[in-house]
Structure formats: structure tokens, C-alpha cells
Amino acid sequence: MDPESPDFVPSLFTYSKLSQCMEARTKLHRFNRKRKWAESICKSSLADTSIRLRAASGSSTREPTTDYEPPECKGEICSNEEDAMIPRAIFSELQVHHNQLLRECDNLRTKCNALKEENEQLKEALGSRRFSFSSIRNNARHFLFFTGLTTIVFEWLLSKLKDSVAVTNGVLGLEDHLLVVLTKLRLGASNTDIAFRFNVTDTVISNILRNWLPIMARTLKPIITWPSRKAILRKMPRCFKKKYRQCRCIIDCAEIFIDRPDNPTARAQTWSNYKHHNTVKYLVGVTPAGAISFLSPGWGGRVSDKEITTISGFFQLLEPNDVILADHGFLIREDLAAYGATLYIPHFTKGKKRLAAHEVDTSRRLSSLRIHVERVIGRWKQFKILTSVIPLTQVDMLDDMVIVCGALTNLCRSVVVKR
């Protein structure tokens, strides 16, 4: 029996004074208070254990503690460091509850790890289904279709641009930004189409194009360079060397359709009698080896071939004894003569019943050589943006688009066979 218990019955009965009776009541009150305090300590310990278990379940790297050793109990009551008295029955109940929480924690951690693994798998599956750089980079045919480039050229181009451009959208990476621009140029797709492919808004696509195209044009413009005469001779195909060894350039004009302007003056300036549409005209110069060496700024489709050649600064690039091959529309023989250059165009048949034998031979030979510039321009116009109708809201970016497409064409394999 516990001597402090009020039920304790002594074996010897002695006379108790009033003070001793009061002391017994005090002892009973003290005993009840001590017991209540021990129970409150038990409840507080249980709450702390639950909090620690919840914190442990939130960390995937922390292993549950299964080797818990309860404090030693002596007699009917256990004591902690603070001498808190915990009855054995309550402690046993806490230990059972603690073990149960550990098992639940292990089960929750297992489920959490399984869900994380499933989440990663779903993310990978979603990334492969969404149109992006990562979804096409391993498919050479698809990559060439959407960009017109190989992955090696794409990565080289990205390395040249990444320090000059900024990511305007947090959803798309730097590779996807460049892919947006190349897809726009290669497919000629609308901003809405591209926005749907990349799961973004039209505004995001418009901002990317306006941010990237000027920088790409500045970076790639040196690829469209006017080569020296020595460089042209070193790369000149055999078909030119026999009759046109001094050929410096083959020129032609390309027209790109635009929407009908609302302004009457702009509408008149861009109207092309040749294409019967509102266009922007560019002068294109191609070397005998098949590289684009000259691109003029855009002019309204109303301007003639002679006018655009004069105002584009093309004549200032020529040297004495240069030979220029062109089509019938380039009536610039006198202008070239002022710079010591010579113009070769096919003979006119207008007003003649037939051509002389040497004229037929010359015209046939020139046409066979001029086909090279048409093939290069055809390769250039494989960027479908140049064969689509440009909205008026994007006409201000057309010069940059033309330069970028011309530079990327030069990065591709030449269409002229050196033989």
C-alpha cells in the first residue's frame, strides 16, 4: 500500500489531534493534484509525439525511428527527467498508440513516394505529347520539317543568340523561343496556330517574334556577304568558267504578298502589275556557287526592277570587268557600264520573227545559268512565310524575316553542283 494514499490503513491506531486531521486532508489534496499533473504531462507528451510524426511524414529522406526504447519503469509509476509520475497503464497505452502512428507514417510515406513517381511519369508523358523542342529534337525528319535546320545548326544558332535575347515567357524555354521563330518562318503559320501548338496565347507568340527577329537579323546578316572576286573564282562551278568566268552575281527580284493596305497611297505604292496583288519587292543577288550575296531592303511592288537596282546600292558594290547576269526586266546596261561592269540578259524576241543562231545559243546558255538563281530563290522560299500573305501588323518585321531566311538558306547545302 502507498502510505500517501488516503485508503492506507495503519496497523497501529493512535490518537490524532486536529492538526493531524488537517494534515491528512492536505495530503489527500496534494496527492490528487499530483495525479492530475501527471495525467496532463502524459497528454502533452502524446501531442508532441503526434507533431513529430507529422513532421517526419513530410520528409521523404528521414527514416522512421522504430527502435524506440521506453524509459524504465519501477513499481507502478514511471518518472521522466522532470520526475513526472506516469502510471504504467497510461504509458502502455501511449506506447501502443506511438507504434500505430509509426506504422501509419510508413504507409503514408510509401504512398507518397508512389504518387511522386507516378507524377514524374505523367510529366514525361505530357512533355512528349506537347509540341516543344524536346518533343522533336530526336526526330531528324520532323526537326527539319519544322525548322529547316539540323539539330547541330540549331544549337549553333542558339549559342550565338542566347546572350542577346531574353526569355519573355516563363512557360517556354530558350530553345522553344527559337523554335517558335523558326516554325513561323518555315511553315508560314499564323500566330494563333503556333500559340495552339505551344499551348500559349497569341500575345506571347507576337512578343517572342518581335523580340527575337531583329536580334536574329543583326546576328545573321554577316552571313549574307558580298564576296571578293578571288573567293568567287575559287568556288565557281565549271559551267560558268568557260564563257562567264568574270560573272560576279546573278540578280533577280522577288515579291512577297501583303494584305491590302487601307491607306490609298500605300495601296498604290504596293500594287504590283506583274503579280496583280499588293506586294513588297526585294532585289536578290546570288553568286555562281549558289549563295545569296545581296538582299535589298523591301520596296513597294510598284517599283520597277531598274529602280530597285538603282536605289538599293547594288551598283556601288561592283568592280571593273564584273559580269552580271539578269532577266529581261533589268534594263541597266548603261548604268552598269558607268561602273565598268557588263550585263548579260537573254535576247529579246519582241519585234523579231526569229532569232539568229548565235542569239539562240547565247539565250539558251544564259537561261541554263540563270536557272541557278531561280533554284536558290526556290530554296529561299521554302521558308513558307515568304510565299504567304503577310498581315499588315507584321509588315514592319518583313525585312528582318527576309534577312533571316536568306542567312539560313546560306547555311544549307548549296543547290549548285560544283562540277
C-alpha positions, 0 to 999 in steps of 0.5 A: 500500500502507498502510505500517501494514499488516503485508503492506507490503513495503519496497523497501529491506531493512535490518537490524532489531534486536529492538526493531524486531521488537517494534515491528512486532508492536505495530503489527500489534496496534494496527492490528487493534484499530483495525479492530475499533473501527471495525467496532463504531462502524459497528454502533452507528451502524446501531442508532441509525439503526434507533431513529430510524426507529422513532421517526419511524414513530410520528409521523404529522406528521414527514416522512421525511428522504430527502435524506440526504447521506453524509459524504465519503469519501477513499481507502478509509476514511471518518472521522466527527467522532470520526475513526472509520475506516469502510471504504467497503464497510461504509458502502455497505452501511449506506447501502443498508440506511438507504434500505430502512428509509426506504422501509419507514417510508413504507409503514408510515406510509401504512398507518397513516394508512389504518387511522386513517381507516378507524377514524374511519369505523367510529366514525361508523358505530357512533355512528349505529347506537347509540341516543344523542342524536346518533343522533336529534337530526336526526330531528324525528319520532323526537326527539319520539317519544322525548322529547316535546320539540323539539330547541330545548326540549331544549337549553333544558332542558339549559342550565338543568340542566347546572350542577346535575347531574353526569355519573355515567357516563363512557360517556354524555354530558350530553345522553344523561343527559337523554335517558335521563330523558326516554325513561323518562318518555315511553315508560314503559320499564323500566330494563333496556330503556333500559340495552339501548338505551344499551348500559349496565347497569341500575345506571347507568340507576337512578343517572342517574334518581335523580340527575337527577329531583329536580334536574329537579323543583326546576328545573321546578316554577316552571313549574307556577304558580298564576296571578293572576286578571288573567293568567287573564282575559287568556288565557281562551278565549271559551267560558268568558267568557260564563257562567264568566268568574270560573272560576279552575281546573278540578280533577280527580284522577288515579291512577297504578298501583303494584305491590302493596305487601307491607306490609298497611297500605300495601296498604290505604292504596293500594287504590283502589275506583274503579280496583280496583288499588293506586294513588297519587292526585294532585289536578290543577288546570288553568286555562281556557287549558289549563295545569296550575296545581296538582299535589298531592303523591301520596296513597294511592288510598284517599283520597277526592277531598274529602280530597285537596282538603282536605289538599293546600292547594288551598283556601288558594290561592283568592280571593273570587268564584273559580269552580271547576269539578269532577266529581261526586266533589268534594263541597266546596261548603261548604268552598269557600264558607268561602273565598268561592269557588263550585263548579260540578259537573254535576247529579246524576241519582241519585234523579231520573227526569229532569232539568229543562231548565235542569239539562240545559243547565247539565250539558251546558255544564259537561261541554263545559268540563270536557272541557278538563281531561280533554284536558290530563290526556290530554296529561299522560299521554302521558308513558307512565310515568304510565299504567304500573305503577310498581315499588315501588323507584321509588315514592319518585321518583313525585312528582318524575316527576309534577312533571316531566311536568306542567312539560313538558306546560306547555311544549307547545302548549296543547290549548285553542283560544283562540277 
